[in-house]
């Protein structure tokens, strides 16, 4: 499979060309464009919107005003069920990027997500936060095994969100082989996987704007009262979006692209 042209490839060629020219003018200056390229390579995994290694969808349409709401890391019995209850009560359709091993343990929750009109994406098989540093074979296996866990619950997805939102050069060939695309986000609450839920709604709403893909987590919350506090914050997020005139759209409609096969 031939690699697709990316911004990173263009940057590499530009750096080599600039280095070649500078080598004839001031040889020591030839290292400058190469150094800048290496710096871009180091930074690009943390900025998927650049499209340095491949295209990642990080925003949707902003007219009419609206956002897409996404939840990572589930499903979990302590959070997913109550969250689905709240979303049903508010008639909100969200997207859940689920971890394969959790989906395999709780396929009933995956089926409920789909039955209630939500969309489901692949968030890797094991949520290895260092996945983008692994070999190509490992990245491909994480994508493929995540898809297989979802398929066992009756879901065939097209969307993949890498663990902690970090991309890398090995990810996009793996996604192309599975006929999938990458989804990131443009607004988050910095909740550290639900380890910091106090003030979650305020942090998220402070800078939210139309077109955002909003990231929250469907993950266990520390403390006996943790799940209740977290659900209260999610409720405040829903209220705050409504107060700002921002509709919550299904992810597929927000990005004008199918999420499920």
N, C-alpha and C positions, 0 to 999 in steps of 0.2 A: 504494500500500500504506500503510494507516494505521499510524502509529508506535505501538508498544506502550508502555503506561505503565511508567515506570521510577522508581526511587528519586530520580534526579536531577530528573525532572519535578516530583515532589512537593516536593523541596527548593527548586526554583525558585519554585513557587507560595507556599510558606511564607515564603520570603525576601521576595517582593514584598508579601505580606500584612503581614508584620511591619514592613517599611519604610513601608508606607502608614499603619499605626497610629502608628508612632514619629514620623512626619513631623508629626502633629498635636500630639504631646506635646513632643518636643525635636527639631526638624528636623535638627540635626546628627547625631542618633543613627540616623537612617534609613539612613545608609551602613553601619552595623554588620552587619545581616543580609545586605546585598548583598555586603559584603566577605567575610563568612564563606562565602557561597555560591560566590564566585569562588575562594576558597581551596580549597573542596571540589572544584571543577571541576579545579583544577590538580593536586590530590593524587590524585583518583580513578583516573586511568589506571594508576597504580602499585599500586593496591589493587583488583584485579578482583573480589575476593570481596565488596566492598561492593554490587555490582550497580548502581552509579550510572548507567551508560549502558545496561546490559542484563545479563542473567544470564550469569555465567561459572561453570561447574562447577569447583570448586577442591578438593572433598573427596568421598569416597565413604562408604559405610556402614562402621560400625566394629564391627558384630557379625554374624558371629564376627570375632575380631581379624584384621586384614589390611590390606594396602596395595595400591596399583597402582603398577607400575614403568613409567616413561615415559622415552623417549630422544628428544632433539631434534637437528635439524640434519643428519641423514644423508640418504641413505646415502653412505658413503665406503669405498673398498676397503681402506684400512689398518685400519679399526676395525669395520666392520659384519660382515664375515665371521667374524672371531674372536669377536665378541660373540655372534653367532647360534650359533656352536659351543658357547660357554659356556652360553647359555640352554638349548640342547637337552640338553646334558649334565646340567643341573640340573632339567630339566623345568619351566622357568619360561616363562610367557607374558607378554610385555610389549606395550606400545604404542609405536610409532615415529611421531613427528611429523616428517615429512620435508619437505625443501625441494624445490620443483618442478624447479628446474634440475638438482639432483643426481639426482632420480628419473628425469629424462629421459636423463641420462648413464648411469645404472646401473639400468635397469629389471629386470635379472636379480636384483638384490639385493632389490628391492621384491617381486618374485614369490616369492623364497625366504622373505621375512618371512611372507607370507600362507600359503604352503605349510606352514610349520612352526608355524602356529597363532597367530601374532602379529597384532595389529591395527595399522592404519596410519591416521594422520591427516594433515591438510594443515597445513603450517607456513609457508605462503605460497609464491609462485613464486620469489622472489629473496632472501628474508630481509633485507628493508630494515628496519634498526633504527629508522628514522624514519617507518615506514609510517603510524602513527596521526596524524602531522601532515600527511599528504598529502591531496589532494582525494578526494572520494567516488569519483570515477571510477577513480582509481589504486588505492584500497583494493579496490574491486570487481574490478578486473582481476587484482590479486595473488591474491585468493581464487579466482577463476574459472580463471586459468591454472595455479594449483597443482593444482586438481581435474583439469584436462585432462591434466596430466603424469602424474598417478596413473592416470587412466582409460586412458591409453596402455599402462600396465603391467598393466591388468586390475583396477584397484582403484577402487571408488566409495565414498568416505568421507563420513561425516556430521559428523565432528569437526574443528574448526579451533583451532589454538593460535597466537596472534599472536606475531610475533618478539619476543624478550626478555620475553614475557608481558605486554606493555603493551597496554591496550585504549583505545578512544576512541569518540566518538559516531557516527563513520562506519562502524565495524566491524559493528555489529549489523544495520542494514538490509541490508548486503551479504550477511551470513550468512543472513538470512531469505530473500533472493531465491534463494539456492542450497539452501535447505532444510537448513541446517547449524546447529550450536550451538558455543559457545566452551568450550574446556577450558583451565583454568589448572593450578595446582599448589599444594600446601600445604607441601611440604618439598623443599629443594634443598641441594646441597653447596657452593654458591658456588664452582664450579669455573671460572667465566669461560669457558665453552665449551671446556673441556678444556685451558685454558692454565695451570691450577693443579690438577694432579691429586694431588700429594703431600698425604696426609692427607685425601683426599676422603671415604673411608669413615667415618673418625672424625667429621668435621664433620657428615656427613649423619645418622649413627646417633645422635648426641648428643641430638637432640630429636625423633626420629621417634616417631609414635604411630599407633595404629590409626585407620583412615579416611583417612590421608594419601594424596595423589597425589604420588608422588616423582618429581622431575625430575633426570635425568642427561643427558649429551650423548654423541651418537654422532658425534664430530668428530675431525679429525686432532689428534694430540698432538705437541708439539715434542720434538725429540731422537730419536736412533736407538733408544733404549730406551723412548721415550715410550709407544708402544702397549702394550708389555708391562707397564709400570708401571701404566698406566690399567686394563688388564684385571685386574691383581692387585687394584686397589682395588675394581673392580666385584665381583670374587669375594668380597672381604671384606664388601661391602655385603650380598650374598646370605647369607653366613654369619651376619652380625650380625642381619639380620631374622629368620632362622630361630631364632637363640639367644634372641630376644625374644618368640618365639611368634607372630610376625606372618607369616601366609601371604601369598604374592604372588598376587593375583587378576588375571585379565584386566580391563582397564579397563571394558569394557561390563558385566561382572558387578559390578564394584566400585561403579559409579554407577547400576546398574539402568537402563541406556539403551543402545540399539544404537550402535555406533561405525561399522560398515560397513553399506552398503545391501545 
